Amino acid sequence: MGKQEMTDDIYEMLSESGYSDKAIQYFRAEENIGVIEDADQVTDVTGPCGDKIKISLSIDGDKISDAKVQVLGCPGAVASSCAVVNMAKGKTLKEAEHIDMDALYKEIEKLPDQKVHCARLAVKTFQKALDDYKERGPNRAQASRGQGGHD
């Protein structure tokens, strides 16, 4: 099986499972995946399903200049996390506080119903990163870990 056939098969499988084209694009894209060296904030959370999301943020003044994510989880967790960090880039910390489930679903359009917890975990990890950064203040980069819930 060639790479194009495999890619088409993955697209078809995800589409038939209830993922929107936009969610599939986030799942397939790699520009938001990775780690930021010397990040101002690194936060990782493990959800009750076992998915793990780690978000790295670079913050200049009060603006998120870069954001990356590492995900150990299903396509729903990858797509949601990539969308969240993509939405955060260029926003002020205050603007980024408004990245919630409604904003995420407007961005990714549709996930299968059984993957809603993945979107919640992505939003929760991002909001925890913001809270942790604000709590300890700039210039004291720190990694934080947490356990996620299905809130």
Helices and strands as residue ranges (DSSP letters): H 3-17, H 21-28, E 41-46, E 52-60, E 63-72, H 75-88, H 93-96, H 101-108, G 113-115, H 116-136, E 142-147
